[in-house]
Amino acid sequence: MKLTFVSLILMFTQIMTAQQDFQIKQILMDKVNGAGYNLATDGKDLLLTEYGKDKVHAYHLKADSTWEYVQTLSPSDKKANISKYWYYGYDIAMSGNNAIIGASDKGTQNEDGAVYFYHKGNDGLWHEEEIINVPFDTLANTDYYYGGQGLNMYGSTATACQNNGLPRYVHIFKRVSEGNWELTDTILDKDNIAIYNDKSYFTDSLYISGVYKYQNQRVKEYKLMPSGTWVNTDTVDIGITDKDTYFGNDVVVEGNLMAVGAYNYDVESTEGPLKNAGAVFLYERIKGKWSLIQTLTEKTPAQYHYFGASLALKNGMLVVGATGVKDSANVNTGAVYIYRKIAGSWTQTERIAPKTQTAQYAEELYINHSQILVASSAGLYVLQAMKDCNGDKYGTADYNSCGICVNGNTGIDSLASEQQCVTGIVELTLENNLKAAPNPFNEELILNLPIGSEAILVDIHGKKVMTRLVSGKTNTSGLTKGIYFLSIEAPDKTEVQRLIKF
């Protein structure tokens, strides 16, 4: 199989070449109680909940990387004489010009819930297209359904589930025409176990979510089969059946990597278990199944830090929230931790905490361009990278849709690279066998290649830097520091290994 050099890069999104030193750039709605607690973002659009008001505020990202207020959304069917709080904005999801907002407590007598669908028009404003009330009577044996939670949006397809009653369902909606959304499918766990999540993963043929059962939390993967039915194809757990760890409350996926939070997990120490210190479990998809590869905890775990309460994963950067962290004066501030994969292991590279007391800081996290968005009940903290993805301070380079660092001083044009994102990806057979060592390397590499094969070394921009490499020692003293990709072309397959020169 031939391997184009751009596809070599696309298969590895962990291509950040410099620590980016995030700092607080902006706080949105910091004067409003409950502001910023829930949000969704995609590209240059942001939707942000104002709790207690049944309002969601829309923002747009300006050229100077600050967010500008655009409009306020509210449920159009809530009459002025209705004082009950519907929890409109309890959850939000968006994809491109489509968005879904949940109102989990909507209902005249019972909290049945509803979902509101929006589309962004050519005028730059969000317009309500459809309201779908939860079909309460036919689904759950409960007086309070709390629908409109666990929202996802993928193109013009969305999911929503509920937080009460058994069995629990995942409803799938589609935009069937302009202004029209319909409930088109349902996922039901075969064990009638409650499907729950704060953050789950969804495409039009794959759904991964935490599945709650008392003192036995799991994460389940469902795939849409050619027959049109959703089937549970994989399940992972951490083997704890005597405590609610909330394993699976947040699940984030990028490529073949999955991170799962368990914020009530007890971390062992020399003084005994640290209650609710929290942990994050990392899985890699190997031969179609999820395998545990690493467990993350704080460098100095502490009781009730709730590490793993929120997660975000994008472009090879994992961000973990810990809502219970306190400062030296024992004041609750919360904190976020940034991890990157270094020499094959996910390693903490940065820790960011506000300097003042902040309730529920890091309750929710998103990565958007060169920013980390950190939700709290005191406002949305916008953390801006002080260096761009090319390592230039206040530079203008940024990642495109498939993780390539473009513009700025990269020498890569964004429009051309976006075309390559669409046309340049090829399927590779990747093996876990080490072909080059050491990694990271410095002055030389030792290659151990299959019989009859050669290799080439490509830099992060897709440029060949060494060709016709064979087994044995290779002098690399002439290479600059950075990330490289070793392409091993055997007679029957092509393999790729990511390397770092220090």
N, C-alpha and C positions, 0 to 999 in steps of 0.2 A: 504494500500500500504506500502510495506517495504521500508525503507530509509537507504541506505548505508551511512556511515559517510563521505566518501570522496565526495559523491554527495552533502552532506550538505554544504561542503566547496565550491564546484564548483558553486553552485547557487548564491554565493556572491563573487564577485571579489574585493569588497572594503575591502581588508585584509591587507593593509599597517599598520604596527604596530608602526612606528616611522616616525616623520618628517625627510625628507632626506637631507635637506640643500643643494640645488643645487648650484654649482659654475661653472664658465666658465672653461672648460678643454681644448678646442681647437677651433680655428677659421679656417675654410677652405676657401681658395681662397680669403683671406682678401685684397689682393693687386689688385684684378681684379674688374673693374667697372661692377656692375650689377651681380656679382657672388652670387650664393646662393639664388636668388630670388624665384626660384621654385625648388622643390625637391620631391623625393619619397623614402621611405625606407621600408624594410621588412626584419626583422631578421638582418643578418650581411651584407646586401648590401644596398648601397645608390647611388642614381642618382641625380646629382646636375647640374642645368643649369648655363651656362655662357652666360648672355644676350649680344646681339649685335654681337655674333660670330657664331650663329647657331651651338653651341657645347653643349654637355652634358657630364659631367665627372662622371666616375664610381669609387666608393670607396668600400673598404672592412673593416669590423671591426676586429681589432686585439685583441689578448688576453689581452692587457693592456688597452682596451677600447678607443683606438685612431683609427682614420680612416686613412687608407692607400690608396693612389691613385693607381688605377688599369689600367684604359684606358680612352680614349676620344671617344665619339660617335658623328657622324655628318651624315646628310642626304646623302646617297650614290648617289642619283640621282641629286644632285645639282652640275652643271658643274662649272668649275673654272672661266668661263667668266660671271657667274651670280653674280651680285653685290647686288641684292635686298636681304634684310633681310627677311627670311621666318618665323621668330619667332619659329624656331625649339627649343623645350623645353619650350614653353609657358605653357604647362601643362605636367605632368608626372604621371604615376601610375604604380605600380608593385605588383606582388603577387608571392611569391616563385621564380621560375626561369623564369617567364614571365614578360615582361614590355611593356608599350605603351608610346610613345612620340608624342605629337602633334606639328604640324607646322601650326599655325593658318593663316598665311599670304602667304602660298605657292600658287603660281599661276602666269601665265605669264601676264595676264591683270587684272584679278580680284583676290581678296584675298579669294580664295575658301577654302583652307586649306587641310591638309592631316594628316594621322596618320601612324606612323612607329611602327612595332611590332618587339620585340627582345626576344631571348631566351638565357639563360645562359647555356653554355655548360660544359662538364666535365673538360675543360681546365680552368674554372673559369672566362672566358671572355664572354661578351655579343655579340651575333651574330644577325645581322639583318635578319629577316625571311620574312617580307611582308611589302609592302607599299600600302596603300589604299587611293586614292585621293577621296575627298568628291564628291559624285554624284550631283554636283551643279545644273545642268539644270533641274533635275526632282524634286527638293525638295523645294527650297525657292525662292520666288519672290523678289529677290534682286540682286544687282550687286556685293555685297561684303558679302561673307558667313561667313568667319572667323571660319571655322570648326576646329576640333581637340582640343576643349576646354572641360572643365568639365569631365575630364577623371577619370575612375575607373577601377580597375582590381580585379577580384575575381576568383582565380584559373586560368583557361584557357578561361575565359569570360571577355570581356571589354566593357566599354561604352564610347561614345564620343558625344558631342553636339556642337552647334554653337552659335555665339554671335551676329547674325544679321539676319534679314529677318523674315517674318511670313508666315506660321507657323514655329515653331521651333521643332526640333526633338531630340530624344536621340537614337543614333544608337547603336546597340548591335552586337558585333563581337565575334566569337568563333574560337579557334584553332582546326580546324577539323582534322588535321593531322600534322605530323612533317614538319615545314616550311610553313604551309598554314593556313591563317586566312581568314575568310569570314564574310561579313555582313549578319547576320542571322535574325535580328528582329529590330523593331523600336517602340519606345514609342512616341505617339503624344498626347499632351494635348488637350482635347476635346474642350476647349474654345479658342484654337489657341493662348494661352498666352505663352510668351517666357519662356522656361525652361532655367534657368541660375544657375550658382553656381561657387564658387571657390572650395568648398569642399562639396561633397554629399556622400550618403551612398548607397552601392549596394551589393547585393548577386545575385545568379542566379535566384531568384524568388521575389526579393524585391528591389525597388528603391525609395529613399527619397531625395527630392531636393527642393531648393528654386525655386519659380515660380514668375517671374517678370511681373508686370503690373504697369504702371505709377501710382505712389502714392498709390499702393495697393499691397504690397508684401505678399506672402503666402509661406507655405511649404506644398507640396503634397506628399502623399505616394501612390505608385503604386505597385500592386501585380500581379504576373503572375498566371492567373487562369488555372484550368485543361483544359479549352478549348484552351489554347495556346495564349490567348489575355491578354494584360496588362490593368488593370482596376484601376482607381483612387479610393482607398478605404478609405482615410482619408485626411482631409485638416485642417491646423491650421493657424491662423493669430493673429495679436495683435490689430485689430480693428482700425488701422490708415489708412485713405484713402485720406489724404491731404498732405502727405509728403513722400518722398522716404527715408525710414528708412534702406533699404537694409536688411530687415529681411529675413533670409534664405541664405545670401551670403555664410555662412559656416554652415553646418549641420553635427554633429557628433553623432553617436549612439553606445551605448554599452548595450546589453541586452535590458531591458525595460526602459532605460533612453535615452533621446534625448536632446541635447543642440543645440540651434539655436542662432546665432549671429545677432545683428542688430546694426551695428557700427555707423549709422547716427541717432540713436534714441535720442530724446531730453529728458533729465532727469529733472524732476521738482525739484526746490529748493525754498528757501524762497525769493530769488531775481528774481524768474522767471525761465523759461526753460533754461537749459544749452544745447545749440545747439550742436548736434552731439557728445554728451558725450559718448553715446553708452550703450548697455545693452546686456545681454545674458538671454534667456528664457529657462527654464528647464521643460521638459515634461516627464511624466511617462505613459507607456502603461497600461491602466486599462480597463479590459474587452474588449480588442481589439482596443481601441481608445486612442489617445494621449491626456492627460490632463495636463494642466499647473500646476506645483507644486511650482515653485519658480522663482523669477526674480533677477538676479545678476547685480549690478553696482559696480563701484569703491567705496571704503569706503569714499573717498572724490572726487566725480565726478567733472569734469571740462569740459568746452567747447572744442570741437574739439580734444578730446583724442581718439576717435574712439575705445572705449572699445568694444571688440567682433569682431574686424576685422579678427581675426583668432582664431581657436579652435583646441584642441586635447583632446581626451578622451580615457583613457586606464587604466585597472586595478584599477578602482575606483578613478582615479585622473583626474581632469579637469584642463586644462591649457588654459588661455584666453590671447590673445594678444591685446595690445592697442598701435597702431602705432603713435599716436599723443602726447604721454606723453612728457613733458618737465621737465628738472631738475631745480634746484633753480636759475640757471643763465639764464633761459628761452631758453635753448638749447634743441632742439628736440633729445630725446634719444630713445623713445619708452619704453615699459615695458611688462613683462609677469607676470601673476598672477596665483598662484596655489591654487586650491580648493580641499577640501576633504569633504566627508559627515561625520559630527560629530553630534551625538545625533539627527539624523534625518534631519539635515539641512546642506546644502552645505556652507562651511565656508572657507574664505581665510586663508591660512596658510603660504603663502610666496609671496613675491614680488621681482622680479629680473629685474634690469635695467642696461644697460651698463654705464660705467663711462664717456664715450666720446660720442660726437655727432655721431649718427648712423642713416642713412636714411632708412626709412621703416623697422625698427627693429620690428620683430614679424609679418611681412607680411604673413608668413606661419609658421605653427607649426606641429611637429610630436613628438610622444612619442615612443621611441624605447629602449627596455630593461630598463636600469637604467639611460637613457639619455633623455633630451628634446632637440630637434633640432629646432633652432630658425632662420628663414630665414630673411635676410636683403639684401639691394642692396650693402652692403659693405662686404658681406661674410656670411657664415653659422656659427652661434654660437652653439657650442656643450656644453650643460649644463649637468654636471655629478653629480649624487647623491653622496654626501660624506658618506652616510650611505647606507648599502644595505637594502633590503626589510625586513630583520629580525632585523634591528635596529643596526647592528654592523658597527662601523666606518671602512671604507675601506674594508668591508667584501665582500665575493664573492657570497653570496646568490642572486638569481635573480628569476623573475617570469617565470613560464613555459607558455605554450600556452593557458592555461585556468585560469591563474591568481593565481596559488598556488606558494607561496614562497618556493623555493627548494635549495638544496645544502648549502654550508656554514655551519652555526651552526643550521640549521633548523631541522636536523634529518630526512629530507625527501629526498629521492633519485630522481633525475630528470627523469631517464628512467622509474622508476616505476610509478611516478606521471603522466608522459605523457601517459602511458598505461591506467591509471585511467581516464584521460581526455577523452579517447575514449570510455571506457566501463562503467565508473562509474556514468554517468549522468542519472538521472531519472527525470521524469516530476512530478512537485509538484503543488498542489493547494495552492496558497498563499493568505491569507486574510489580510486585512488592520486593522482588529481589534487587539488592543493591548492586548497581553496575559501576559506580564511580565512588571513590573514597580518597581522602576524607571529605566530609561535607558538614560544615563549611571547609573550603580549601584555601590554600595560599599560593605557595610557589610551585606546587605540582599536584597532579591528579594521577591516581592509579586506576586504570580501567580494566574491568574484567568483562569482556564482551562474549556473546555467543560465538561459536565457531562459524566462520564464514561471514561475519558481519563487520561493518564499519560504523563509525559514528561521526556526527558533526556537532559543533558547539555553536549555539546561537545566543546573542545577547538579548536584552529585554525588549529591544526595538525590532527584533526579527532579523538582524544582520548576522551573517555567517562570520565567525571570528576564528574558527579552526575547522578544518575539513579532513576527511580520510583518516580519522583517528582509529587506532587499533589497540588491542590489549597491551598492557604494560604501563610504564611511567610516561607521563606527558608533562612537559615543562609549561607552566602557566604564568610565569613571572611577568610576561608582557601584557597580561590582562589587567584592566582596571577593576576596582572593587565594585561589586554589584551582584545582580541575579542573572544566572545563565540557565539555558536549557540544553541538556545533552540528548540528542536524538540518535537512537540506536536502531539502525535499519538491518534487521535480520532477514533471511530469505523469505520467511513466511509471515512476518509481522513487523510493526514499528513500535518501539517503546520510547518513553520520554522520562527523563529524570530532571528535577529542578535542583540547581546547585547554587551555592552562595560563595562568593570570594570575599574574604575579609582583608 
